[in-house]
Amino acid sequence: MAVSMHKVKIGQIVSRKVITVTPDTPTSRAVSIMASSRISCLVVAEAGRPLGIFTERDVVKGASQGVPFDNRPIRELMSSPVVTIPGSLSLYEAYNLLLTNGIRHHVIVDRAGRVAGVLSQSDLIDHLGLEYFVEMRKIEQIMSTGVVTVTADLPVREALSRMAAGRISCLIVAEGERPTGILTERDVARLVAAEVDLSALPVAQVMTSPVLTVSSGSTVQNAAQTMKSHGIRRVVAVDASGAIVGIITQSDIIKGLEGQYIESLKRVIRDKEDILRDTAKELLDKSVYLDGILSSSIDLAIVATDVDYQIKYFNPVAEKVFDAVAEDVVGRSIAELESLKSAVPTRLLRMRESVRKHGEYLFPMRIEREGCCRFYDGRVTGIHDRLNRLAGFVMMLRDVTEHKQYEEEIKHLAYHDALTGLPNRVLLSDRLAQALTQANRNGSQVALMILDLDNFKDINDTLGHNMGDLLLQQVSGRLKELVRKSDTVSRMGGDEFVLLLPKIATSEGAGAIARKIVKGFLQPFECACATLQITPSIGIAVFPDDGTDEESLLKKADIALYRAKEEGKNTFRHYGNYL
């Protein structure tokens, strides 16, 4: 099968009867032509040369946005530039390009670049023949389970918006879990051509019903035969009770052939060197890119480029990572990807040099979109031709966001109190060491406070530890509000907090902050459904007068705290006042 498939040329099987329109053709006229001819696209051409393509998907997108399909010229809505291929390509090569470019139509051109035909997914399946699917097993292997369903009373305009947003070719109308109708791109083209008002019309009045279905466990060959015999491009898969379990489209069938295609293509490349020598340069490049991509994992975002960084391959994972569609970026420079614009100019030079010297280039990447940040480990390797010359690059990105978040969480737990989220003793010690070093250098002062909640044990004993924990969380929040941004509030455990004030002019400045805290605790704390009153006792030690290291400062502050407790609580004391 592989050799014969390679020998069949596109020019031999594609019809020469192509409907083309000029760029100035009114959009309404173009839609009418598509609807009356029951075709999925029109080629927009001038002097026989293709300038763009207008598909049923473009009709859905325009209709969902309320675009007026009147005398507006087709050039404003067509997709351009259009992907073209020569008629000399084989079925294998055309199939590869459909997959690589992620599109459903290719315009065939002659040697002069004039339109010679259009190749669609339907054409490819028809000419492959149903026997091509014999080796494929069940529909469950290829069908899409994420079926988008709507109710019969949904307005058509809203249904079109869902189709356009999801870039899907149809919606299934369902009652419960059972399909009752279907709305396709072709239905939309027919409605637009008939100038039907879609703003308030319910889906029930325009859907196709009943829906053709295949049962779970059916073969792909059976699904393809059903589509061909009824002239449709999709069927719904249902279980024994008639409930929807998936949908099979021509795109699914095409993608389902990929594994078989790759094996056959590698066999052709290995055994038929003479055929490869007759293939055009761009097709040789394509097979080189394919060899590089095949060595990569399919769970990665993969982007392949030539040596000039023009994108040649853009897999589905890359589409999600870069928020771009393959058909829009293939053929363009990788520097045009929005997420890479800021990094590309300097990174490309380092990448090329590293690949030449070491065979790979490793880099981290962060992509922020809509307030969400994702992290990736990137790797670029070279693609080499048969003479071992650098022919391009393969960039692979692995999403490591969850791993990075886990590491950050572990790091946070190592330095913060689990209950309040405040710095723990380890982080306090580090910040205190930095503050003392800075104070030594500048000849400034640092204050350390130990704060203890008066009679906190009574709350735990009478209201329970859960209420006590809620109170500790409320206290933590209020302490952060009462001190300066440069200060550190930490929890040592139980109801004991330590405050680090790295920038005070005098010891009286520390007293002023302590006084502010005592006053701030006069307002009750709201914990769940309870209103609690708690007071603080505070001990203060100042560097360098009361101590020059962490241990002595903590000890002196603890002594001052004990004196505050002895003298009636709900107050503060300086250690230095008792020398």
VEXDREN-2710 file (C-alpha; in Angstrom, 1 decimal):
% VEXDREN-2710
k/r/px/py/pz
1/MET/0.0/0.0/0.0
2/ALA/2.8/2.4/0.9
3/VAL/4.5/2.4/-2.6
4/SER/1.3/2.8/-4.5
5/MET/0.2/5.6/-2.3
6/HIS/3.4/7.3/-2.9
7/LYS/3.0/7.0/-6.7
8/VAL/-0.5/8.5/-6.8
9/LYS/-0.1/12.2/-7.5
10/ILE/-2.6/14.9/-6.3
11/GLY/-2.9/16.2/-9.8
12/GLN/-4.3/12.9/-11.0
13/ILE/-7.2/12.8/-8.6
14/VAL/-8.2/16.4/-7.9
15/SER/-11.0/17.8/-10.1
16/ARG/-10.0/20.7/-12.3
17/LYS/-13.4/22.3/-11.8
18/VAL/-12.7/24.9/-9.2
19/ILE/-15.1/27.6/-8.3
20/THR/-13.2/30.9/-7.8
21/VAL/-14.3/34.4/-7.0
22/THR/-12.5/37.7/-7.3
23/PRO/-11.5/39.7/-4.2
24/ASP/-14.3/42.3/-4.9
25/THR/-17.1/39.6/-5.0
26/PRO/-19.8/40.6/-2.4
27/THR/-19.7/38.3/0.6
28/SER/-23.4/37.5/0.2
29/ARG/-22.8/36.3/-3.3
30/ALA/-20.0/34.1/-2.2
31/VAL/-22.1/32.5/0.6
32/SER/-24.9/31.8/-1.9
33/ILE/-22.5/30.1/-4.3
34/MET/-21.2/27.8/-1.5
35/ALA/-24.7/27.0/-0.3
36/SER/-26.2/26.2/-3.8
37/SER/-23.1/24.2/-4.8
38/ARG/-22.8/22.4/-1.5
39/ILE/-19.1/23.1/-1.3
40/SER/-17.1/23.8/1.8
41/CYS/-14.9/26.6/0.4
42/LEU/-14.2/29.1/-2.3
43/VAL/-10.9/30.1/-3.7
44/VAL/-10.4/33.9/-4.0
45/ALA/-8.2/34.5/-7.0
46/GLU/-7.1/37.3/-9.4
47/ALA/-5.8/36.6/-12.8
48/GLY/-5.9/32.9/-12.0
49/ARG/-3.6/33.2/-8.9
50/PRO/-4.9/32.4/-5.4
51/LEU/-5.0/35.3/-3.0
52/GLY/-7.0/33.7/-0.2
53/ILE/-9.6/31.1/0.7
54/PHE/-13.2/31.5/2.2
55/THR/-14.5/28.5/4.1
56/GLU/-17.6/27.5/6.0
57/ARG/-15.7/28.1/9.2
58/ASP/-15.3/31.8/8.1
59/VAL/-19.1/32.0/7.6
60/VAL/-19.7/30.7/11.1
61/LYS/-17.2/33.1/12.6
62/GLY/-18.8/36.1/10.8
63/ALA/-22.4/35.0/11.5
64/SER/-21.6/34.6/15.3
65/GLN/-20.2/38.2/15.4
66/GLY/-23.2/39.6/13.5
67/VAL/-21.1/40.6/10.5
68/PRO/-23.4/41.8/7.7
69/PHE/-23.1/39.5/4.7
70/ASP/-24.1/42.0/2.1
71/ASN/-22.0/44.0/-0.5
72/ARG/-18.9/43.7/1.7
73/PRO/-16.1/42.5/-0.5
74/ILE/-14.9/38.9/0.2
75/ARG/-11.3/40.2/0.7
76/GLU/-12.3/41.5/4.1
77/LEU/-13.3/38.1/5.4
78/MET/-11.1/35.6/3.5
79/SER/-8.2/33.8/5.1
80/SER/-4.9/35.0/3.6
81/PRO/-2.3/34.0/2.6
82/VAL/-3.6/30.6/1.4
83/VAL/-1.6/27.4/1.7
84/THR/-0.9/26.1/-1.8
85/ILE/0.7/22.8/-3.0
86/PRO/1.8/21.6/-6.4
87/GLY/-0.2/18.8/-8.2
88/SER/3.0/16.7/-8.3
89/LEU/2.8/15.8/-4.7
90/SER/1.8/12.3/-3.7
91/LEU/-1.1/11.3/-1.5
92/TYR/1.3/10.7/1.3
93/GLU/2.9/14.1/1.0
94/ALA/-0.5/15.9/0.8
95/TYR/-1.7/14.0/3.9
96/ASN/1.4/15.0/5.8
97/LEU/0.9/18.7/4.9
98/LEU/-2.7/18.6/6.0
99/LEU/-1.6/17.3/9.4
100/THR/1.3/19.7/9.7
101/ASN/-0.6/22.8/8.7
102/GLY/-3.6/21.8/10.8
103/ILE/-6.1/22.8/8.0
104/ARG/-8.8/21.1/6.0
105/HIS/-8.2/22.5/2.5
106/HIS/-5.2/22.9/0.2
107/VAL/-5.3/24.9/-3.0
108/ILE/-3.5/23.1/-5.8
109/VAL/-1.5/25.3/-8.2
110/ASP/0.2/24.6/-11.5
111/ARG/3.9/25.5/-12.3
112/ALA/2.9/29.1/-13.1
113/GLY/1.2/29.4/-9.7
114/ARG/-2.4/29.4/-11.1
115/VAL/-5.3/27.7/-9.4
116/ALA/-5.6/24.1/-10.6
117/GLY/-7.8/22.5/-8.0
118/VAL/-8.7/22.1/-4.3
119/LEU/-7.9/19.2/-2.0
120/SER/-10.1/18.6/1.0
121/GLN/-10.2/16.0/3.8
122/SER/-13.1/14.4/2.0
123/ASP/-11.1/14.1/-1.2
124/LEU/-8.3/12.5/0.7
125/ILE/-10.5/9.9/2.4
126/ASP/-12.4/9.1/-0.9
127/HIS/-9.2/8.4/-2.8
128/LEU/-7.5/6.5/0.1
129/GLY/-10.4/4.0/-0.2
130/LEU/-12.2/2.4/2.7
131/GLU/-9.9/-0.5/2.6
132/TYR/-7.3/1.8/4.0
133/PHE/-9.1/1.7/7.4
134/VAL/-9.3/-2.1/7.7
135/GLU/-6.3/-2.3/10.0
136/MET/-7.8/0.4/12.3
137/ARG/-9.8/-1.0/15.2
138/LYS/-12.6/0.7/17.0
139/ILE/-14.1/4.2/16.8
140/GLU/-13.2/4.7/20.5
141/GLN/-9.5/5.0/19.4
142/ILE/-10.1/8.1/17.4
143/MET/-13.4/9.7/18.4
144/SER/-13.6/13.0/20.3
145/THR/-15.4/12.5/23.6
146/GLY/-15.7/16.3/24.4
147/VAL/-19.0/16.7/22.5
148/VAL/-20.5/20.2/22.6
149/THR/-24.3/19.8/23.1
150/VAL/-27.0/22.5/23.2
151/THR/-30.7/22.5/23.8
152/ALA/-33.2/22.9/21.0
153/ASP/-34.4/26.3/22.3
154/LEU/-31.0/27.9/22.2
155/PRO/-30.9/31.0/19.9
156/VAL/-28.9/30.2/16.7
157/ARG/-26.7/33.3/17.2
158/GLU/-25.5/32.0/20.6
159/ALA/-25.0/28.6/19.1
160/LEU/-22.8/30.1/16.4
161/SER/-20.8/32.0/19.0
162/ARG/-20.0/28.7/20.8
163/MET/-18.9/27.1/17.5
164/ALA/-16.7/30.0/16.6
165/ALA/-15.1/30.2/20.0
166/GLY/-14.4/26.5/20.1
167/ARG/-13.3/26.3/16.5
168/ILE/-15.6/23.3/16.0
169/SER/-17.5/22.3/12.9
170/CYS/-20.8/21.4/14.5
171/LEU/-23.0/21.4/17.6
172/ILE/-25.2/18.4/18.7
173/VAL/-28.7/19.3/19.8
174/ALA/-29.6/16.9/22.7
175/GLU/-32.6/16.1/24.9
176/GLY/-31.1/14.7/28.0
177/GLU/-28.2/12.6/26.8
178/ARG/-29.8/11.6/23.5
179/PRO/-29.1/13.4/20.2
180/THR/-32.1/15.0/18.5
181/GLY/-30.4/17.1/15.8
182/ILE/-27.2/18.6/14.6
183/LEU/-26.2/22.1/13.4
184/THR/-23.2/22.2/11.0
185/GLU/-21.1/24.8/9.3
186/ARG/-22.9/23.9/6.0
187/ASP/-26.3/24.6/7.7
188/VAL/-25.0/28.0/8.7
189/ALA/-23.8/28.8/5.1
190/ARG/-27.3/27.8/3.9
191/LEU/-29.0/30.0/6.4
192/VAL/-26.8/33.0/5.7
193/ALA/-27.3/32.5/1.9
194/ALA/-31.1/32.6/2.5
195/GLU/-30.7/35.8/4.6
196/VAL/-32.4/34.2/7.6
197/ASP/-32.5/36.4/10.7
198/LEU/-30.4/34.4/13.3
199/SER/-30.8/36.7/16.2
200/ALA/-33.8/35.1/17.9
201/LEU/-34.4/32.0/15.8
202/PRO/-34.1/28.8/18.0
203/VAL/-31.8/26.0/16.9
204/ALA/-34.7/23.6/16.7
205/GLN/-36.0/25.3/13.6
206/VAL/-32.7/25.1/11.6
207/MET/-31.1/21.9/12.8
208/THR/-30.8/18.7/10.8
209/SER/-32.8/15.9/12.3
210/PRO/-32.6/12.9/12.8
211/VAL/-28.9/12.5/13.6
212/LEU/-26.9/9.8/11.9
213/THR/-25.2/7.6/14.6
214/VAL/-22.9/4.7/15.0
215/SER/-22.8/2.4/18.0
216/SER/-20.0/2.1/20.5
217/GLY/-17.6/-0.7/19.4
218/SER/-18.1/0.0/15.7
219/THR/-15.1/0.1/13.5
220/VAL/-13.6/3.2/11.9
221/GLN/-14.3/1.6/8.6
222/ASN/-18.0/1.4/9.4
223/ALA/-18.0/5.1/10.5
224/ALA/-16.2/6.2/7.3
225/GLN/-18.6/4.1/5.1
226/THR/-21.6/5.8/6.8
227/MET/-20.2/9.2/6.1
228/LYS/-19.4/8.4/2.5
229/SER/-22.8/6.8/1.7
230/HIS/-24.8/9.8/3.2
231/GLY/-22.4/12.5/1.9
232/ILE/-21.6/13.9/5.4
233/ARG/-18.5/14.7/7.3
234/ARG/-19.3/13.5/10.8
235/VAL/-21.4/11.0/12.8
236/VAL/-22.3/10.8/16.5
237/ALA/-21.3/7.8/18.5
238/VAL/-23.9/6.4/21.0
239/ASP/-24.0/3.7/23.6
240/ALA/-26.5/0.8/23.9
241/SER/-29.1/3.2/25.5
242/GLY/-28.8/5.8/22.7
243/ALA/-26.8/8.2/24.9
244/ILE/-24.1/10.3/23.3
245/VAL/-20.5/9.1/24.0
246/GLY/-18.5/10.9/21.3
247/ILE/-18.3/12.2/17.8
248/ILE/-16.3/11.1/14.8
249/THR/-15.4/13.7/12.1
250/GLN/-13.3/13.5/9.0
251/SER/-10.5/15.3/10.9
252/ASP/-10.5/12.5/13.5
253/ILE/-10.2/9.9/10.8
254/ILE/-7.4/11.8/9.2
255/LYS/-5.5/12.1/12.5
256/GLY/-6.3/8.5/13.3
257/LEU/-4.2/7.5/10.3
258/GLU/-1.1/9.2/11.6
259/GLY/0.5/6.2/13.3
260/GLN/0.1/4.0/10.2
261/TYR/1.2/6.9/8.0
262/ILE/4.4/7.5/9.9
263/GLU/5.4/3.8/9.8
264/SER/4.7/3.6/6.1
265/LEU/6.5/6.8/5.4
266/LYS/9.6/5.7/7.3
267/ARG/9.6/2.5/5.4
268/VAL/9.4/4.4/2.1
269/ILE/12.3/6.7/3.2
270/ARG/14.4/3.7/4.2
271/ASP/13.7/1.4/1.2
272/LYS/13.1/3.8/-1.6
273/GLU/16.0/6.2/-1.8
274/ASP/15.5/6.7/-5.5
275/ILE/12.0/8.2/-4.8
276/LEU/13.4/10.6/-2.3
277/ARG/15.9/11.9/-4.9
278/ASP/13.0/12.9/-7.1
279/THR/11.1/14.8/-4.4
280/ALA/11.3/18.6/-4.4
281/LYS/13.5/20.4/-2.0
282/GLU/10.7/21.5/0.3
283/LEU/9.5/17.9/0.6
284/LEU/13.0/16.7/1.6
285/ASP/13.0/19.4/4.2
286/LYS/9.6/18.2/5.4
287/SER/10.8/14.6/5.8
288/VAL/13.8/15.9/7.8
289/TYR/11.6/17.8/10.1
290/LEU/9.4/14.8/10.5
291/ASP/12.4/12.6/11.5
292/GLY/13.4/15.2/14.2
293/ILE/9.8/15.5/15.5
294/LEU/9.3/11.7/15.7
295/SER/12.2/11.4/18.2
296/SER/10.4/13.8/20.6
297/SER/7.7/13.0/23.1
298/ILE/4.1/13.8/22.0
299/ASP/3.3/15.3/25.4
300/LEU/5.5/18.2/24.7
301/ALA/4.9/21.5/23.0
302/ILE/6.9/21.0/19.8
303/VAL/7.8/23.7/17.3
304/ALA/10.1/22.9/14.3
305/THR/11.8/25.6/12.2
306/ASP/14.2/25.9/9.4
307/VAL/17.7/27.5/9.8
308/ASP/16.1/30.9/9.3
309/TYR/13.6/30.3/12.2
310/GLN/10.6/30.0/9.8
311/ILE/8.0/27.7/11.5
312/LYS/7.5/24.4/9.7
313/TYR/5.7/22.3/12.3
314/PHE/3.5/23.4/15.3
315/ASN/1.9/20.6/17.2
316/PRO/-1.5/20.8/19.2
317/VAL/0.3/21.2/22.5
318/ALA/2.2/24.2/21.1
319/GLU/-1.1/25.7/20.1
320/LYS/-2.3/25.6/23.7
321/VAL/1.0/26.9/25.1
322/PHE/1.4/29.8/22.7
323/ASP/-2.4/30.5/22.2
324/ALA/-1.9/30.3/18.5
325/VAL/-3.3/28.1/15.7
326/ALA/-0.9/26.1/13.5
327/GLU/-2.4/27.3/10.2
328/ASP/-1.8/30.9/11.3
329/VAL/1.9/30.5/12.3
330/VAL/3.3/27.9/10.0
331/GLY/5.5/29.7/7.5
332/ARG/6.1/32.7/9.8
333/SER/9.1/33.5/11.9
334/ILE/9.2/32.1/15.4
335/ALA/10.1/35.6/16.6
336/GLU/6.4/36.6/15.7
337/LEU/5.0/34.4/18.5
338/GLU/3.6/36.8/21.1
339/SER/5.0/34.9/24.1
340/LEU/8.6/34.9/22.7
341/LYS/8.9/38.4/21.3
342/SER/10.8/39.9/24.3
343/ALA/13.2/37.0/24.6
344/VAL/13.8/35.9/21.0
345/PRO/16.4/38.6/19.7
346/THR/19.1/37.7/22.1
347/ARG/18.1/34.1/22.7
348/LEU/18.2/33.0/19.1
349/LEU/22.0/33.8/18.8
350/ARG/22.7/31.9/22.0
351/MET/20.5/29.0/20.9
352/ARG/22.2/28.6/17.5
353/GLU/25.7/28.8/19.0
354/SER/24.8/26.3/21.8
355/VAL/23.2/23.8/19.4
356/ARG/26.3/24.0/17.1
357/LYS/28.7/23.4/20.0
358/HIS/26.8/21.1/22.4
359/GLY/23.9/19.7/20.3
360/GLU/21.3/21.3/22.5
361/TYR/20.2/24.5/24.2
362/LEU/18.4/24.4/27.5
363/PHE/16.4/27.3/28.9
364/PRO/13.6/28.2/31.3
365/MET/10.5/30.0/30.1
366/ARG/7.6/31.8/31.8
367/ILE/4.4/32.7/30.0
368/GLU/1.9/34.9/31.6
369/ARG/-1.6/35.2/30.1
370/GLU/-4.8/36.6/31.6
371/GLY/-3.3/36.8/35.1
372/CYS/-2.2/33.1/35.0
373/CYS/1.5/32.3/34.9
374/ARG/2.9/29.0/33.6
375/PHE/6.5/27.8/33.8
376/TYR/8.3/25.6/31.2
377/ASP/11.6/23.8/30.8
378/GLY/12.7/24.4/27.2
379/ARG/15.1/22.4/25.0
380/VAL/16.2/23.1/21.5
381/THR/18.0/20.6/19.4
382/GLY/19.3/20.7/15.8
383/ILE/17.8/19.0/12.7
384/HIS/20.6/17.8/10.4
385/ASP/20.3/16.7/6.8
386/ARG/22.0/13.6/5.4
387/LEU/25.3/15.5/5.0
388/ASN/25.1/16.4/8.7
389/ARG/24.5/20.0/7.9
390/LEU/22.3/22.0/10.2
391/ALA/18.9/22.2/8.5
392/GLY/16.7/23.6/11.3
393/PHE/15.7/23.4/14.9
394/VAL/13.2/21.6/17.1
395/MET/12.1/23.5/20.2
396/MET/10.4/21.4/23.0
397/LEU/8.6/22.8/26.0
398/ARG/7.6/20.8/29.0
399/ASP/5.1/22.3/31.5
400/VAL/6.7/22.3/35.0
401/THR/4.2/24.7/36.6
402/GLU/2.9/22.1/39.1
403/HIS/6.4/21.0/40.0
404/LYS/7.6/24.5/40.5
405/GLN/4.5/25.4/42.6
406/TYR/5.2/22.3/44.7
407/GLU/8.8/23.4/45.2
408/GLU/7.7/26.9/46.2
409/GLU/5.2/25.4/48.6
410/ILE/7.8/23.2/50.3
411/LYS/10.1/26.3/50.5
412/HIS/7.4/28.3/52.0
413/LEU/6.6/25.7/54.6
414/ALA/10.3/25.5/55.5
415/TYR/10.3/29.3/56.4
416/HIS/6.8/30.0/57.4
417/ASP/4.3/29.1/60.2
418/ALA/1.7/26.6/58.9
419/LEU/-1.2/28.2/60.8
420/THR/-0.7/31.9/60.2
421/GLY/1.6/32.0/57.2
422/LEU/4.0/34.3/59.1
423/PRO/7.8/33.9/59.0
424/ASN/9.0/31.2/61.4
425/ARG/12.1/31.2/63.6
426/VAL/14.4/30.1/60.7
427/LEU/13.3/33.0/58.4
428/LEU/13.3/35.5/61.4
429/SER/16.9/34.4/62.3
430/ASP/18.0/35.0/58.7
431/ARG/16.4/38.5/58.5
432/LEU/17.7/39.4/62.0
433/ALA/21.3/38.5/60.9
434/GLN/20.9/40.7/57.8
435/ALA/19.5/43.6/59.9
436/LEU/22.3/43.3/62.5
437/THR/25.0/43.3/59.7
438/GLN/23.4/46.4/58.1
439/ALA/23.1/48.2/61.5
440/ASN/26.7/47.5/62.3
441/ARG/27.7/49.0/59.0
442/ASN/25.5/52.1/59.3
443/GLY/25.8/52.6/63.1
444/SER/22.0/52.3/63.4
445/GLN/19.7/50.5/65.9
446/VAL/17.5/47.4/65.6
447/ALA/14.6/46.6/67.9
448/LEU/13.4/43.1/68.8
449/MET/10.0/42.6/70.4
450/ILE/8.5/39.4/72.0
451/LEU/4.7/39.6/72.2
452/ASP/2.6/37.2/74.3
453/LEU/-1.2/37.1/74.4
454/ASP/-2.6/37.5/77.9
455/ASN/-4.7/34.7/79.2
456/PHE/-4.8/32.9/75.8
457/LYS/-4.9/29.6/77.6
458/ASP/-8.4/30.4/78.9
459/ILE/-9.7/30.8/75.4
460/ASN/-8.4/27.4/74.4
461/ASP/-9.7/25.8/77.5
462/THR/-13.2/27.3/77.3
463/LEU/-13.9/27.7/73.5
464/GLY/-11.6/25.0/72.1
465/HIS/-8.4/24.9/70.1
466/ASN/-10.2/25.6/66.8
467/MET/-11.4/29.0/68.1
468/GLY/-7.9/29.6/69.5
469/ASP/-6.4/29.0/66.0
470/LEU/-8.9/31.4/64.5
471/LEU/-7.9/34.0/67.0
472/LEU/-4.2/33.5/66.3
473/GLN/-4.9/34.0/62.6
474/GLN/-6.8/37.2/63.3
475/VAL/-4.0/38.5/65.6
476/SER/-1.4/37.8/62.9
477/GLY/-3.3/39.9/60.4
478/ARG/-3.7/42.8/62.8
479/LEU/-0.1/42.8/63.8
480/LYS/0.9/43.1/60.1
481/GLU/-1.4/46.0/59.7
482/LEU/0.0/47.8/62.8
483/VAL/3.7/47.6/61.9
484/ARG/5.7/49.1/59.0
485/LYS/6.3/47.3/55.7
486/SER/10.0/47.0/56.6
487/ASP/9.2/45.2/59.8
488/THR/8.9/41.4/60.2
489/VAL/6.1/39.8/62.3
490/SER/6.9/36.1/63.1
491/ARG/5.3/33.4/65.2
492/MET/7.5/31.3/67.4
493/GLY/4.7/28.9/68.4
494/GLY/1.7/28.9/70.7
495/ASP/0.6/32.5/71.4
496/GLU/4.1/33.9/71.2
497/PHE/5.1/36.4/68.4
498/VAL/8.4/38.0/67.7
499/LEU/8.6/41.4/65.9
500/LEU/11.8/42.6/64.2
501/LEU/12.1/46.4/63.6
502/PRO/15.3/46.8/61.5
503/LYS/15.0/50.6/61.1
504/ILE/14.5/52.7/64.3
505/ALA/16.1/56.0/65.1
506/THR/15.9/55.6/68.8
507/SER/14.7/53.0/71.4
508/GLU/11.7/55.4/72.0
509/GLY/10.7/54.7/68.4
510/ALA/10.3/51.0/69.3
511/GLY/8.2/52.0/72.3
512/ALA/5.9/54.1/70.0
513/ILE/5.3/51.0/67.8
514/ALA/4.6/48.9/70.9
515/ARG/2.2/51.5/72.2
516/LYS/0.4/51.5/68.9
517/ILE/0.1/47.7/69.1
518/VAL/-1.4/47.7/72.6
519/LYS/-3.9/50.4/71.5
520/GLY/-4.7/48.4/68.3
521/PHE/-5.7/45.4/70.4
522/LEU/-8.5/47.4/72.1
523/GLN/-10.7/46.6/69.1
524/PRO/-12.2/43.1/69.6
525/PHE/-11.4/40.2/67.2
526/GLU/-14.2/38.7/65.1
527/CYS/-13.7/34.9/64.9
528/ALA/-16.4/32.9/63.2
529/CYS/-19.6/33.8/65.1
530/ALA/-17.7/34.9/68.2
531/THR/-16.3/38.3/69.3
532/LEU/-13.2/37.9/71.4
533/GLN/-11.1/40.3/73.4
534/ILE/-7.4/39.7/74.0
535/THR/-4.6/41.9/75.3
536/PRO/-0.8/41.7/74.6
537/SER/2.2/41.9/76.8
538/ILE/5.4/43.0/75.0
539/GLY/9.1/42.9/75.9
540/ILE/11.6/45.0/73.9
541/ALA/15.4/44.7/73.5
542/VAL/17.4/47.1/71.3
543/PHE/20.7/46.5/69.4
544/PRO/23.4/47.4/70.3
545/ASP/22.5/48.7/73.8
546/ASP/20.9/45.5/75.1
547/GLY/22.7/42.9/73.0
548/THR/24.8/42.4/69.8
549/ASP/23.6/39.0/68.6
550/GLU/20.3/37.1/68.1
551/GLU/20.5/35.0/71.3
552/SER/21.2/37.9/73.7
553/LEU/18.5/40.1/72.1
554/LEU/15.9/37.3/72.4
555/LYS/16.9/36.6/75.9
556/LYS/16.7/40.3/77.0
557/ALA/13.4/40.8/75.2
558/ASP/12.0/37.7/77.0
559/ILE/13.1/39.2/80.3
560/ALA/11.4/42.5/79.5
561/LEU/8.2/40.5/78.5
562/TYR/8.3/38.8/81.9
563/ARG/8.4/42.1/83.7
564/ALA/5.5/43.4/81.6
565/LYS/3.5/40.4/82.7
566/GLU/4.5/41.0/86.4
567/GLU/3.4/44.6/86.2
568/GLY/-0.2/43.9/85.1
569/LYS/-0.1/42.7/81.5
570/ASN/-1.6/44.6/78.5
571/THR/1.6/46.8/78.4
572/PHE/5.2/46.8/77.2
573/ARG/8.6/47.2/78.8
574/HIS/12.1/48.0/77.6
575/TYR/14.9/45.8/78.9
576/GLY/17.2/48.8/79.1
577/ASN/15.0/50.6/81.6
578/TYR/15.8/48.0/84.3
579/LEU/19.6/48.0/84.1
END
